[in-house]
């Protein structure tokens, strides 16, 4: 096999292809060296994923700051998996850097399914209840020793207050596009409930469509536990707006074992994510905020309906 090397891009990012992944596997795990390696199109922004044979996956970080996930997965996912009603990644081996690739990387069991789409579900409300039960079961697991959120206003499961200045600056840029009085009322209502004051609970931290898999009309797995941590349980309520709507959103909420304040904090989180991202990405990456205006409208409608 040729000696494939990672190509340096910008900010320490490397270009990763199937030949590099195959070379790493053949060198470090020869028992899997003969398996076909092919790119998974929906790899994500921080890691590149390849399917290896029919039963395995190889996951390689693009940048130095994204490495360390396999080590975290090997420590925590085997402890979480038995309690959860949906499949989660099963790490099998930790790969090490070499002269061709500078980061640690991992081999995992392959999980069937494609990224979540509401219209591919046979029963969206049943799927909503299933994901809500996943959240309940995850948050019931003992979080002693679990990773904690970094000190970053964008870190899920953290208080809303550190985002206030960013939120108001974004709203000023968008004042001609939204009812600023309604936006501020919704935001300030979420701020007013204050920070979570209970014991930190396990959250996945990124239950967005790319990390929830479905097949044959049903949910099959939750992937990418890079942001899993012990934090405010409101951090895992974002699927209410990012995955579900109408009756399925109500079904998700009805199954959750949370108080009303957590729901209000979660709505504030979702609102701040979209408001802050919209003016920033509108020019830089329009596709990233294509759905932001409609999502903001839904969040505001939900807020108004509860007043």
Backbone as CSV, one residue per row, in Angstrom:
resi,resn,N_x,N_y,N_z,CA_x,CA_y,CA_z,C_x,C_y,C_z
1,UNK,0.854,-1.196,0.000,0.000,0.000,0.000,0.890,1.246,0.000
2,UNK,0.561,2.263,-0.824,1.391,3.466,-0.874,1.403,4.188,0.455
3,UNK,2.465,4.944,0.726,2.596,5.699,1.967,1.816,6.998,1.830
4,UNK,0.525,6.970,2.220,-0.324,8.155,2.102,-0.017,9.117,3.228
5,UNK,0.024,10.410,2.926,0.297,11.433,3.920,-0.814,12.472,3.925
6,UNK,-1.063,13.025,5.107,-2.068,14.077,5.239,-1.498,15.381,4.704
7,UNK,-2.309,16.127,3.944,-1.911,17.414,3.399,-2.368,18.535,4.319
8,UNK,-1.455,19.423,4.684,-1.787,20.545,5.570,-2.631,21.568,4.817
9,UNK,-3.770,21.962,5.423,-4.589,23.015,4.856,-4.399,24.268,5.704
10,UNK,-5.469,24.945,6.126,-5.338,26.163,6.914,-5.600,25.865,8.380
11,UNK,-4.991,26.669,9.247,-5.198,26.554,10.690,-5.005,25.136,11.187
12,UNK,-3.943,24.493,10.720,-3.599,23.140,11.145,-4.606,22.088,10.690
13,UNK,-5.487,22.418,9.757,-6.425,21.433,9.227,-5.727,20.595,8.166
14,UNK,-6.020,19.315,8.150,-5.389,18.427,7.175,-6.429,17.876,6.219
15,UNK,-5.981,17.600,5.010,-6.835,17.009,3.981,-6.766,15.501,4.133
16,UNK,-7.906,14.869,4.301,-7.965,13.449,4.605,-8.747,12.740,3.516
17,UNK,-8.169,11.670,2.952,-8.898,10.897,1.951,-8.857,9.415,2.295
18,UNK,-9.510,8.618,1.463,-9.644,7.188,1.754,-8.299,6.482,1.755
19,UNK,-7.364,6.916,0.915,-6.058,6.255,0.875,-5.295,6.468,2.178
20,UNK,-5.424,7.655,2.753,-4.792,7.912,4.044,-5.407,7.026,5.123
21,UNK,-6.741,6.973,5.173,-7.407,6.146,6.176,-7.016,4.678,6.026
22,UNK,-6.993,4.184,4.794,-6.638,2.784,4.560,-5.204,2.500,4.975
23,UNK,-4.296,3.451,4.713,-2.892,3.274,5.082,-2.727,3.207,6.596
24,UNK,-3.423,4.094,7.315,-3.340,4.084,8.769,-3.849,2.756,9.346
25,UNK,-4.977,2.291,8.826,-5.546,1.043,9.329,-4.613,-0.129,9.045
26,UNK,-4.098,-0.211,7.823,-3.229,-1.332,7.456,-1.963,-1.356,8.308
27,UNK,-1.462,-0.167,8.642,-0.223,-0.081,9.418,-0.438,-0.440,10.890
28,UNK,-1.537,0.034,11.466,-1.727,-0.110,12.914,-2.679,-1.246,13.301
29,UNK,-3.584,-1.605,12.406,-4.544,-2.672,12.703,-4.627,-3.623,11.509
30,UNK,-3.587,-4.410,11.294,-3.533,-5.254,10.093,-4.684,-6.240,9.982
31,UNK,-5.346,-6.569,11.098,-6.481,-7.487,11.022,-7.625,-6.920,10.200
32,UNK,-7.642,-5.589,10.019,-8.670,-4.948,9.213,-8.098,-4.366,7.916
33,UNK,-6.856,-4.627,7.642,-6.179,-3.961,6.538,-6.720,-4.284,5.164
34,UNK,-7.375,-5.416,4.987,-7.869,-5.774,3.666,-9.261,-5.279,3.351
35,UNK,-9.890,-4.583,4.289,-11.270,-4.142,4.085,-11.333,-2.884,3.226
36,UNK,-12.369,-2.794,2.414,-12.563,-1.603,1.580,-12.869,-0.395,2.460
37,UNK,-12.269,0.751,2.131,-12.481,1.988,2.878,-13.094,3.019,1.941
38,UNK,-14.246,3.578,2.337,-14.909,4.555,1.470,-15.498,5.686,2.316
39,UNK,-15.454,6.891,1.754,-15.867,8.100,2.454,-17.359,8.094,2.752
40,UNK,-17.719,8.550,3.949,-19.113,8.806,4.296,-19.392,10.272,3.999
41,UNK,-20.328,10.535,3.103,-20.537,11.903,2.622,-20.906,12.863,3.743
42,UNK,-21.683,12.401,4.733,-22.137,13.279,5.817,-21.190,13.210,7.012
43,UNK,-19.901,13.375,6.770,-18.904,13.213,7.826,-18.985,14.283,8.904
44,UNK,-19.292,15.507,8.537,-19.287,16.592,9.512,-18.107,17.518,9.281
45,UNK,-17.996,18.535,10.141,-16.984,19.569,9.942,-15.702,19.316,10.724
46,UNK,-15.763,18.591,11.837,-14.589,18.410,12.685,-13.849,17.116,12.414
47,UNK,-14.547,16.127,11.894,-13.955,14.814,11.635,-14.365,14.331,10.247
48,UNK,-13.567,13.417,9.692,-13.917,12.740,8.452,-14.156,11.277,8.797
49,UNK,-15.283,10.745,8.327,-15.651,9.364,8.633,-15.630,8.530,7.367
50,UNK,-15.084,7.319,7.485,-15.049,6.367,6.392,-15.714,5.072,6.852
51,UNK,-16.450,4.454,5.952,-16.962,3.119,6.247,-15.900,2.115,5.836
52,UNK,-15.665,1.121,6.687,-14.633,0.122,6.422,-15.294,-1.252,6.415
53,UNK,-15.300,-1.877,5.241,-16.042,-3.106,5.109,-17.519,-2.830,5.306
54,UNK,-18.236,-3.761,5.945,-19.661,-3.564,6.211,-19.956,-3.221,7.665
55,UNK,-19.036,-3.517,8.569,-19.343,-3.436,10.000,-18.543,-2.407,10.772
56,UNK,-17.603,-1.705,10.124,-16.708,-0.816,10.852,-16.704,0.583,10.250
57,UNK,-16.272,1.553,11.069,-16.086,2.934,10.620,-14.754,3.441,11.141
58,UNK,-14.116,4.308,10.378,-12.870,4.962,10.784,-13.156,6.455,10.863
59,UNK,-12.762,7.067,11.966,-13.052,8.490,12.196,-11.755,9.219,12.473
60,UNK,-11.442,10.216,11.621,-10.183,10.944,11.725,-10.449,12.436,11.918
61,UNK,-9.915,13.056,12.979,-10.069,14.501,13.169,-9.364,15.289,12.063
62,UNK,-9.966,16.413,11.701,-9.360,17.292,10.704,-8.320,18.224,11.328
63,UNK,-8.499,18.563,12.632,-7.641,19.543,13.273,-7.212,19.059,14.651
64,UNK,-6.167,19.675,15.185,-5.644,19.271,16.484,-6.682,19.447,17.587
65,UNK,-7.468,20.537,17.531,-8.402,20.781,18.630,-9.552,19.782,18.633
66,UNK,-9.766,19.052,17.519,-10.835,18.059,17.472,-10.378,16.680,17.929
67,UNK,-9.071,16.499,18.129,-8.626,15.179,18.567,-8.906,14.993,20.061
68,UNK,-8.806,13.766,20.503,-9.119,13.435,21.882,-10.499,12.844,22.042
69,UNK,-11.312,12.893,20.967,-12.660,12.372,21.069,-12.676,10.855,21.262
70,UNK,-11.792,10.151,20.570,-11.793,8.694,20.698,-11.471,8.290,22.134
71,UNK,-10.498,8.966,22.734,-10.151,8.666,24.124,-11.358,8.895,25.044
72,UNK,-12.059,9.997,24.816,-13.257,10.290,25.609,-14.328,9.223,25.371
73,UNK,-14.507,8.839,24.123,-15.505,7.820,23.799,-15.169,6.481,24.451
74,UNK,-13.902,6.103,24.410,-13.499,4.837,25.009,-13.743,4.822,26.515
75,UNK,-13.629,5.977,27.138,-13.844,6.069,28.584,-15.320,6.022,28.948
76,UNK,-16.148,6.791,28.211,-17.515,7.025,28.679,-18.598,6.251,27.935
77,UNK,-18.464,6.045,26.637,-19.585,5.458,25.899,-19.932,4.039,26.344
78,UNK,-18.958,3.194,26.683,-19.350,1.873,27.192,-20.140,1.943,28.500
79,UNK,-19.973,3.024,29.272,-20.729,3.182,30.510,-22.141,3.702,30.234
80,UNK,-22.291,4.524,29.186,-23.584,5.107,28.870,-24.478,4.153,28.084
81,UNK,-23.896,3.393,27.177,-24.676,2.611,26.218,-25.703,1.681,26.847
82,UNK,-25.368,0.926,27.908,-26.350,-0.037,28.427,-27.647,0.588,28.922
83,UNK,-27.617,1.858,29.286,-28.805,2.506,29.845,-29.658,3.204,28.788
84,UNK,-29.203,3.238,27.537,-29.854,4.074,26.531,-30.705,3.252,25.569
85,UNK,-31.859,3.793,25.137,-32.770,3.042,24.282,-32.448,3.101,22.792
86,UNK,-31.492,3.902,22.388,-31.020,3.957,21.006,-29.540,3.625,20.979
87,UNK,-29.084,3.086,19.853,-27.669,2.767,19.712,-26.836,4.048,19.751
88,UNK,-25.627,3.949,20.286,-24.661,5.039,20.266,-23.335,4.466,19.766
89,UNK,-22.372,5.303,19.403,-21.115,4.781,18.859,-20.433,3.803,19.809
90,UNK,-19.836,2.773,19.221,-19.084,1.783,19.981,-17.619,1.854,19.546
91,UNK,-16.766,2.529,20.297,-15.351,2.617,19.915,-14.659,1.275,20.126
92,UNK,-13.850,0.882,19.154,-13.175,-0.408,19.198,-11.670,-0.296,19.349
93,UNK,-11.082,0.769,18.809,-9.625,0.873,18.840,-9.197,2.323,18.701
94,UNK,-8.094,2.653,19.354,-7.502,3.991,19.295,-6.277,3.956,18.399
95,UNK,-6.323,4.735,17.318,-5.173,4.864,16.437,-4.270,5.993,16.883
96,UNK,-2.998,5.876,16.597,-2.012,6.866,17.044,-1.455,7.648,15.860
97,UNK,-0.887,8.826,16.114,-0.270,9.592,15.025,0.930,8.843,14.439
98,UNK,1.253,9.171,13.199,2.501,8.685,12.596,3.041,9.769,11.677
99,UNK,4.021,9.435,10.879,4.646,10.447,10.027,3.713,10.966,8.944
100,UNK,2.631,10.237,8.675,1.697,10.662,7.642,0.462,11.371,8.142
101,UNK,0.199,11.266,9.464,-1.025,11.861,10.023,-0.757,12.238,11.475
102,UNK,-1.063,13.480,11.898,-0.558,13.979,13.183,-1.456,13.787,14.411
103,UNK,-2.655,13.202,14.259,-3.599,13.165,15.373,-3.977,11.735,15.756
104,UNK,-4.502,11.577,16.978,-5.105,10.299,17.327,-6.426,10.151,16.566
105,UNK,-6.852,8.915,16.350,-8.042,8.641,15.553,-8.661,7.331,16.037
106,UNK,-9.817,6.945,15.488,-10.489,5.789,16.052,-11.164,4.885,15.045
107,UNK,-11.327,3.633,15.454,-12.124,2.649,14.731,-13.360,2.360,15.578
108,UNK,-14.515,2.372,14.933,-15.793,2.201,15.615,-16.617,1.113,14.921
109,UNK,-17.607,0.598,15.631,-18.618,-0.241,15.012,-19.484,0.630,14.114
110,UNK,-19.816,0.153,12.918,-20.673,0.903,12.008,-22.102,0.925,12.532
111,UNK,-22.759,2.085,12.468,-24.158,2.220,12.868,-24.998,2.525,11.633
112,UNK,-26.038,1.740,11.419,-26.908,1.948,10.266,-27.789,3.169,10.457
113,UNK,-28.143,3.786,9.345,-29.053,4.921,9.378,-28.514,6.097,8.589
114,UNK,-29.388,7.032,8.293,-29.024,8.267,7.603,-29.425,9.448,8.472
115,UNK,-28.798,10.629,8.272,-29.132,11.782,9.099,-30.624,12.095,9.102
116,UNK,-31.104,12.521,10.251,-32.527,12.742,10.516,-33.175,13.648,9.483
117,UNK,-34.339,13.215,9.006,-35.247,14.073,8.245,-36.665,13.772,8.722
118,UNK,-37.380,14.818,9.062,-38.733,14.649,9.592,-39.613,13.875,8.614
119,UNK,-39.434,14.135,7.314,-40.318,13.512,6.326,-39.985,12.057,6.038
120,UNK,-38.923,11.522,6.625,-38.601,10.122,6.418,-39.153,9.235,7.538
121,UNK,-39.815,9.830,8.512,-40.309,9.076,9.652,-41.712,8.536,9.391
122,UNK,-41.924,7.289,9.764,-43.249,6.704,9.618,-44.232,7.352,10.577
123,UNK,-43.764,7.692,11.777,-44.613,8.313,12.805,-43.758,9.329,13.558
124,UNK,-43.770,10.594,13.125,-42.909,11.593,13.770,-43.148,11.732,15.266
125,UNK,-44.390,11.616,15.718,-44.651,11.748,17.150,-44.053,10.586,17.925
126,UNK,-44.113,9.381,17.362,-43.485,8.235,18.020,-41.976,8.427,18.098
127,UNK,-41.381,8.954,17.015,-39.943,9.233,17.026,-39.608,10.291,18.068
128,UNK,-40.463,11.301,18.201,-40.236,12.356,19.193,-40.266,11.779,20.602
129,UNK,-41.223,10.902,20.856,-41.297,10.283,22.182,-40.060,9.414,22.442
130,UNK,-39.591,8.729,21.408,-38.420,7.870,21.565,-37.172,8.690,21.872
131,UNK,-37.006,9.822,21.179,-35.835,10.657,21.447,-35.951,11.316,22.823
132,UNK,-37.148,11.701,23.228,-37.327,12.269,24.563,-36.964,11.247,25.632
133,UNK,-37.332,9.987,25.417,-36.977,8.957,26.391,-35.466,8.741,26.412
134,UNK,-34.808,8.866,25.249,-33.347,8.813,25.202,-32.761,9.905,26.096
135,UNK,-33.290,11.120,25.977,-32.819,12.241,26.804,-33.056,11.942,28.286
136,UNK,-34.247,11.453,28.611,-34.543,11.130,30.014,-33.558,10.105,30.570
137,UNK,-33.310,9.058,29.809,-32.456,7.971,30.291,-31.007,8.440,30.415
138,UNK,-30.568,9.267,29.468,-29.206,9.792,29.536,-29.042,10.667,30.777
139,UNK,-30.028,11.522,31.052,-29.916,12.452,32.170,-30.067,11.766,33.519
140,UNK,-30.552,10.523,33.503,-30.691,9.775,34.752,-29.405,9.032,35.134
141,UNK,-28.426,8.961,34.225,-27.176,8.251,34.504,-26.316,9.073,35.458
142,UNK,-25.682,8.415,36.389,-24.793,9.086,37.344,-23.719,9.871,36.596
143,UNK,-23.635,11.178,36.848,-22.691,12.043,36.137,-21.415,12.305,36.930
144,UNK,-21.170,11.537,37.985,-19.949,11.722,38.777,-18.712,11.562,37.893
145,UNK,-17.855,12.572,37.891,-16.624,12.506,37.120,-16.759,12.827,35.653
146,UNK,-17.976,13.096,35.195,-18.188,13.378,33.775,-17.519,14.686,33.371
147,UNK,-17.187,14.855,32.084,-16.627,16.134,31.628,-17.599,17.272,31.887
148,UNK,-17.049,18.451,32.136,-17.856,19.639,32.371,-17.750,20.584,31.183
149,UNK,-18.704,21.488,30.992,-18.641,22.412,29.858,-17.429,23.333,29.957
150,UNK,-16.821,23.653,28.825,-15.751,24.653,28.850,-16.320,26.037,29.128
151,UNK,-15.469,26.949,29.539,-15.876,28.323,29.832,-15.979,29.079,28.513
152,UNK,-17.112,28.908,27.865,-17.312,29.440,26.522,-18.799,29.758,26.381
153,UNK,-19.167,30.970,25.975,-20.590,31.316,25.887,-21.354,30.490,24.865
154,UNK,-20.652,29.802,23.974,-21.317,28.972,22.975,-21.391,27.513,23.398
155,UNK,-20.950,27.199,24.591,-20.921,25.826,25.065,-22.310,25.412,25.551
156,UNK,-22.878,24.380,24.960,-24.225,23.932,25.309,-24.288,23.487,26.759
157,UNK,-25.434,23.737,27.361,-25.625,23.362,28.748,-25.103,24.373,29.740
158,UNK,-24.739,25.563,29.268,-24.231,26.634,30.131,-25.279,27.749,30.241
159,UNK,-25.114,28.686,31.180,-26.102,29.755,31.346,-26.230,30.636,30.112
160,UNK,-27.405,31.249,29.986,-27.664,32.137,28.858,-27.017,33.508,29.024
161,UNK,-26.844,33.980,30.244,-26.428,35.365,30.478,-25.168,35.773,29.714
162,UNK,-24.128,34.917,29.618,-22.934,35.346,28.883,-23.175,35.597,27.393
163,UNK,-24.330,35.196,26.877,-24.639,35.420,25.458,-25.435,36.700,25.236
164,UNK,-25.777,37.395,26.308,-26.691,38.528,26.200,-26.144,39.625,25.291
165,UNK,-24.889,39.983,25.468,-24.309,41.062,24.655,-24.289,40.681,23.179
166,UNK,-23.900,39.438,22.895,-23.878,38.975,21.504,-25.284,38.982,20.914
167,UNK,-26.255,38.560,21.719,-27.637,38.508,21.248,-28.135,39.906,20.874
168,UNK,-27.908,40.865,21.757,-28.424,42.213,21.518,-27.715,42.865,20.323
169,UNK,-26.437,42.575,20.151,-25.723,43.119,18.985,-26.298,42.545,17.694
170,UNK,-26.596,41.256,17.699,-27.178,40.628,16.512,-28.569,41.202,16.235
171,UNK,-29.368,41.371,17.292,-30.710,41.911,17.100,-30.665,43.318,16.522
172,UNK,-29.682,44.104,16.932,-29.564,45.452,16.369,-29.327,45.390,14.860
173,UNK,-28.522,44.424,14.422,-28.288,44.273,12.983,-29.535,43.789,12.252
174,UNK,-30.403,43.071,12.948,-31.562,42.444,12.317,-32.861,43.162,12.639
175,UNK,-32.787,44.370,13.174,-33.982,45.033,13.697,-35.039,45.295,12.638
176,UNK,-34.646,45.383,11.366,-35.626,45.623,10.308,-36.289,44.341,9.827
177,UNK,-35.858,43.209,10.352,-36.357,41.925,9.854,-37.280,41.215,10.837
178,UNK,-37.269,41.615,12.093,-38.073,40.948,13.107,-38.775,41.968,13.979
179,UNK,-39.794,41.516,14.670,-40.464,42.327,15.684,-39.530,42.363,16.890
180,UNK,-38.746,43.429,17.004,-37.708,43.461,18.033,-38.301,43.406,19.436
181,UNK,-39.495,43.996,19.628,-40.122,43.922,20.939,-40.440,42.488,21.327
182,UNK,-40.954,41.705,20.377,-41.278,40.301,20.653,-40.011,39.489,20.872
183,UNK,-38.998,39.729,20.049,-37.738,38.996,20.207,-37.143,39.267,21.586
184,UNK,-37.104,40.546,21.982,-36.543,40.880,23.295,-37.370,40.290,24.432
185,UNK,-38.694,40.292,24.286,-39.541,39.727,25.333,-39.259,38.240,25.498
186,UNK,-39.130,37.519,24.382,-38.845,36.085,24.454,-37.476,35.840,25.083
187,UNK,-36.483,36.605,24.650,-35.125,36.447,25.165,-35.057,36.784,26.653
188,UNK,-35.642,37.899,27.042,-35.560,38.320,28.442,-36.352,37.390,29.363
189,UNK,-37.396,36.752,28.833,-38.119,35.750,29.624,-37.221,34.562,29.917
190,UNK,-36.457,34.129,28.918,-35.524,33.019,29.126,-34.407,33.415,30.079
191,UNK,-33.884,34.622,29.938,-32.841,35.097,30.853,-33.348,35.153,32.291
192,UNK,-34.601,35.532,32.449,-35.134,35.776,33.791,-35.264,34.511,34.624
193,UNK,-35.342,33.348,33.990,-35.474,32.121,34.787,-34.153,31.752,35.450
194,UNK,-33.063,32.377,35.008,-31.777,32.150,35.649,-31.123,30.852,35.213
195,UNK,-29.962,30.607,35.775,-29.175,29.429,35.421,-29.707,28.195,36.149
196,UNK,-29.422,27.039,35.620,-29.753,25.770,36.264,-29.047,25.701,37.613
197,UNK,-29.800,25.390,38.680,-29.201,25.350,40.008,-29.224,23.952,40.618
198,UNK,-29.549,22.951,39.804,-29.528,21.574,40.279,-28.191,20.913,39.968
199,UNK,-28.050,19.634,40.326,-26.808,18.922,40.011,-26.665,18.754,38.497
200,UNK,-25.457,18.891,37.976,-25.264,18.690,36.538,-25.736,17.303,36.113
201,UNK,-26.344,17.236,34.937,-26.817,15.968,34.384,-26.147,15.716,33.038
202,UNK,-26.039,14.447,32.696,-25.481,14.104,31.394,-26.345,14.700,30.286
203,UNK,-25.705,15.370,29.336,-26.368,15.774,28.099,-25.480,15.368,26.927
204,UNK,-26.110,15.115,25.797,-25.361,14.880,24.572,-24.773,16.194,24.073
205,UNK,-25.571,17.254,24.094,-25.086,18.587,23.775,-25.213,19.004,22.329
206,UNK,-25.564,18.067,21.432,-25.649,18.443,20.017,-26.674,17.562,19.301
207,UNK,-27.867,17.481,19.865,-28.918,16.641,19.280,-29.589,17.372,18.125
208,UNK,-28.824,17.590,17.077,-29.292,18.228,15.851,-29.406,17.159,14.766
209,UNK,-30.030,17.466,13.625,-30.349,16.418,12.648,-29.176,15.549,12.210
210,UNK,-27.982,16.107,12.072,-26.856,15.311,11.601,-26.399,14.252,12.578
211,UNK,-26.797,14.374,13.844,-26.339,13.431,14.865,-27.420,12.454,15.324
212,UNK,-28.571,12.499,14.702,-29.645,11.545,14.983,-29.909,10.764,13.702
213,UNK,-29.760,9.445,13.758,-29.891,8.610,12.569,-31.242,7.901,12.547
214,UNK,-31.720,7.661,11.322,-32.985,6.950,11.139,-32.853,5.990,9.965
215,UNK,-33.644,4.936,10.003,-33.727,3.966,8.909,-35.088,3.302,8.970
216,UNK,-35.637,2.990,7.802,-36.935,2.305,7.720,-38.011,3.030,8.520
217,UNK,-37.955,4.369,8.519,-38.999,5.156,9.135,-38.887,5.342,10.629
218,UNK,-37.790,4.833,11.250,-37.644,4.917,12.705,-36.252,5.418,13.080
219,UNK,-36.133,5.970,14.277,-34.821,6.347,14.783,-34.005,5.093,15.061
220,UNK,-32.703,5.165,14.766,-31.837,4.002,14.987,-30.679,4.300,15.921
221,UNK,-30.160,5.516,15.929,-28.946,5.779,16.703,-28.768,7.267,16.932
222,UNK,-27.965,7.587,17.942,-27.480,8.943,18.198,-25.964,8.877,18.159
223,UNK,-25.342,9.752,17.381,-23.898,9.698,17.180,-23.230,10.993,17.637
224,UNK,-21.915,11.001,17.582,-21.067,12.169,17.848,-21.287,12.749,19.241
225,UNK,-20.602,12.156,20.219,-20.693,12.582,21.606,-19.568,13.546,21.989
226,UNK,-19.092,14.330,21.017,-17.999,15.264,21.297,-18.372,16.284,22.353
227,UNK,-19.646,16.671,22.408,-20.077,17.681,23.375,-20.810,17.064,24.566
228,UNK,-20.725,15.751,24.742,-21.364,15.115,25.905,-20.675,15.571,27.178
229,UNK,-21.486,15.918,28.181,-20.928,16.498,29.398,-21.996,16.522,30.487
230,UNK,-21.588,16.857,31.694,-22.522,17.061,32.793,-22.832,18.553,32.860
231,UNK,-24.101,18.913,32.660,-24.439,20.330,32.509,-25.929,20.536,32.751
232,UNK,-26.417,21.696,32.343,-27.829,22.032,32.432,-28.623,21.090,31.517
233,UNK,-29.624,20.381,32.037,-30.396,19.467,31.180,-31.111,20.148,30.030
234,UNK,-31.311,21.457,30.109,-31.944,22.179,29.000,-31.121,22.076,27.722
235,UNK,-29.838,21.750,27.844,-28.983,21.641,26.673,-29.404,20.578,25.690
236,UNK,-30.229,19.605,26.131,-30.666,18.555,25.218,-32.129,18.666,24.822
237,UNK,-32.712,19.854,24.981,-34.101,20.046,24.569,-34.216,20.711,23.201
238,UNK,-33.084,21.036,22.587,-33.110,21.723,21.291,-33.810,20.941,20.184
239,UNK,-33.849,19.593,20.224,-34.578,18.877,19.169,-36.041,19.293,19.054
240,UNK,-36.599,19.850,20.118,-37.990,20.294,20.047,-38.220,21.202,18.852
241,UNK,-37.242,22.027,18.522,-37.384,22.966,17.409,-36.541,22.573,16.202
242,UNK,-35.438,21.903,16.396,-34.555,21.571,15.282,-34.945,20.269,14.575
243,UNK,-35.701,19.404,15.248,-36.097,18.141,14.637,-37.606,18.014,14.477
244,UNK,-38.354,18.620,15.374,-39.792,18.356,15.407,-40.597,19.632,15.217
245,UNK,-41.891,19.450,14.996,-42.793,20.587,14.870,-44.206,20.133,15.182
246,UNK,-45.065,21.086,15.507,-46.462,20.769,15.714,-46.678,19.663,16.730
247,UNK,-47.418,18.618,16.303,-47.770,17.524,17.196,-46.542,16.774,17.685
248,UNK,-45.532,16.591,16.821,-44.336,15.861,17.254,-43.545,16.667,18.284
249,UNK,-43.561,17.989,18.179,-42.907,18.818,19.205,-43.629,18.663,20.543
250,UNK,-44.935,18.656,20.504,-45.696,18.461,21.745,-45.434,17.077,22.331
251,UNK,-45.318,16.077,21.465,-45.040,14.727,21.953,-43.682,14.662,22.627
252,UNK,-42.690,15.327,22.045,-41.350,15.372,22.630,-41.413,16.016,24.012
253,UNK,-42.077,17.141,24.107,-42.135,17.858,25.388,-42.880,17.053,26.451
254,UNK,-43.950,16.378,26.058,-44.778,15.671,27.023,-44.050,14.508,27.695
255,UNK,-43.076,13.927,27.017,-42.359,12.777,27.567,-41.162,13.208,28.413
256,UNK,-40.655,14.397,28.172,-39.462,14.854,28.882,-39.713,14.990,30.378
257,UNK,-38.749,14.549,31.144,-38.830,14.682,32.603,-38.072,15.934,33.039
258,UNK,-38.630,17.079,32.673,-37.993,18.373,32.968,-39.045,19.332,33.508
259,UNK,-38.585,20.410,34.141,-39.534,21.416,34.602,-39.725,22.493,33.532
260,UNK,-40.680,23.374,33.762,-41.003,24.406,32.779,-39.841,25.375,32.570
261,UNK,-39.062,25.615,33.619,-37.947,26.550,33.481,-36.907,26.029,32.497
262,UNK,-36.683,24.716,32.505,-35.729,24.142,31.552,-36.206,24.356,30.120
263,UNK,-37.509,24.218,29.903,-38.054,24.439,28.560,-37.837,25.893,28.123
264,UNK,-38.051,26.827,29.031,-37.875,28.244,28.692,-36.396,28.548,28.422
265,UNK,-35.486,27.971,29.213,-34.053,28.163,28.943,-33.672,27.573,27.589
266,UNK,-34.212,26.404,27.272,-33.890,25.767,25.996,-34.371,26.609,24.822
267,UNK,-35.554,27.189,24.952,-36.057,28.052,23.884,-35.159,29.272,23.723
268,UNK,-34.675,29.817,24.824,-33.736,30.930,24.745,-32.433,30.531,24.072
269,UNK,-31.961,29.311,24.364,-30.747,28.835,23.711,-30.938,28.758,22.207
270,UNK,-32.051,28.145,21.785,-32.298,28.009,20.350,-32.439,29.376,19.689
271,UNK,-33.150,30.287,20.349,-33.329,31.627,19.793,-31.988,32.335,19.668
272,UNK,-31.140,32.225,20.670,-29.851,32.909,20.614,-28.938,32.284,19.556
273,UNK,-28.979,30.970,19.416,-28.170,30.328,18.374,-28.494,30.899,16.999
274,UNK,-29.773,30.998,16.709,-30.175,31.451,15.377,-29.966,32.945,15.191
275,UNK,-30.276,33.743,16.192,-30.124,35.186,16.058,-28.657,35.580,15.914
276,UNK,-27.801,34.974,16.699,-26.378,35.323,16.642,-25.745,34.833,15.342
277,UNK,-26.180,33.659,14.877,-25.586,33.098,13.661,-26.031,33.835,12.404
278,UNK,-27.257,34.315,12.388,-27.826,34.843,11.146,-27.019,35.979,10.529
279,UNK,-26.724,37.061,11.236,-25.952,38.123,10.579,-24.516,37.714,10.273
280,UNK,-23.953,36.812,11.054,-22.560,36.412,10.841,-22.414,35.540,9.591
281,UNK,-23.298,34.556,9.455,-23.139,33.582,8.369,-23.871,33.961,7.093
282,UNK,-24.719,34.963,7.156,-25.505,35.307,5.966,-24.622,35.580,4.754
283,UNK,-23.480,36.221,4.963,-22.544,36.499,3.874,-21.503,35.396,3.757
284,UNK,-20.996,34.911,4.902,-19.901,33.945,4.884,-20.334,32.550,4.435
285,UNK,-21.518,32.118,4.871,-21.988,30.769,4.541,-23.508,30.773,4.568
286,UNK,-24.147,31.287,3.530,-25.605,31.447,3.546,-26.360,30.141,3.800
287,UNK,-25.833,29.031,3.326,-26.531,27.754,3.499,-26.678,27.397,4.979
288,UNK,-25.714,27.842,5.796,-25.737,27.499,7.218,-26.901,28.146,7.955
289,UNK,-27.436,29.235,7.418,-28.534,29.941,8.102,-29.766,30.045,7.201
290,UNK,-29.852,29.160,6.231,-30.985,29.203,5.298,-32.326,29.090,6.031
291,UNK,-32.368,28.251,7.063,-33.629,28.026,7.772,-33.800,28.904,9.013
292,UNK,-32.820,29.768,9.278,-32.867,30.557,10.514,-34.115,31.429,10.624
293,UNK,-34.506,32.182,9.596,-35.693,33.042,9.768,-36.963,32.257,10.122
294,UNK,-37.174,31.110,9.470,-38.387,30.336,9.767,-38.314,29.715,11.151
295,UNK,-37.121,29.298,11.576,-36.973,28.725,12.910,-37.198,29.791,13.983
296,UNK,-36.651,30.987,13.765,-36.881,32.087,14.707,-38.377,32.384,14.805
297,UNK,-39.061,32.383,13.667,-40.509,32.636,13.680,-41.240,31.577,14.510
298,UNK,-40.833,30.317,14.401,-41.468,29.258,15.199,-41.204,29.448,16.687
299,UNK,-39.975,29.792,17.036,-39.649,30.022,18.436,-40.458,31.169,19.014
300,UNK,-40.610,32.234,18.246,-41.392,33.373,18.719,-42.869,33.030,18.824
301,UNK,-43.365,32.227,17.884,-44.763,31.799,17.948,-45.014,30.941,19.191
302,UNK,-44.078,30.047,19.496,-44.210,29.238,20.704,-44.230,30.106,21.962
303,UNK,-43.342,31.094,21.976,-43.304,32.004,23.129,-44.638,32.758,23.254
304,UNK,-45.094,33.322,22.138,-46.329,34.119,22.172,-47.531,33.272,22.606
305,UNK,-47.551,32.016,22.192,-48.683,31.139,22.531,-48.758,30.850,24.019
306,UNK,-47.643,30.994,24.725,-47.611,30.697,26.158,-47.847,31.919,27.026
307,UNK,-48.002,33.073,26.400,-48.203,34.307,27.177,-49.670,34.522,27.515
